[in-house]
Amino acid sequence: MKSEKFVEAIKASRDLIKSGRYTAWLCSQIRCEWHGKCFECVMIHRTKKRHLPECLQPIIRERIADLAKTCEMGITDERPRKEHWDYLYKVAPPKKE
């Protein structure tokens, strides 16, 4: 990448952040104790290496869907459901800071 293109890409990113258009969380796991704490959430997901944070999944899903069909594979949704969160907070509630 040329320096000029790099500068333009950074300026576009700065403008996007300033616009405030994309500030809503895409994660539906609103009961998760890391909901809205994006840095911590991504750090946990990177460490566990099990799956991507929910907010990043649509990016990958779109690109993998066609490939999965070609390989005759299905895409499954393994996100935690309400009963998972209910059970978690029953047996291991988050500690108050």
Phi, psi and omega in degrees: 000134178284155182303320181296318180294323178298313180300316179297320179296318179294318178299319178297320178296317179299317179297319179299316180295316180297328184295332181071009184290334187240046183265347180286141179284135179272354184280129178272356183277063187293342179273351180294137182291348178257007179299124181087354176253071192302317181300312180296318180300309181297320179300316180296314181296322178294322180290316182288328180054031180268316178200171180277154171302148185303326182293337180264347184298321180302326179299312182286319181305315181300321184279333183271333186308310181294321178296319179297319178298318180299323181271007181057042178245157177256163176252125180251151179256109182248025179294148178298139178259175182308317182294331175295313181293321178301314180296316180303310184288343175283314186266336182211070180295150178293145179282139178285138179269000000 
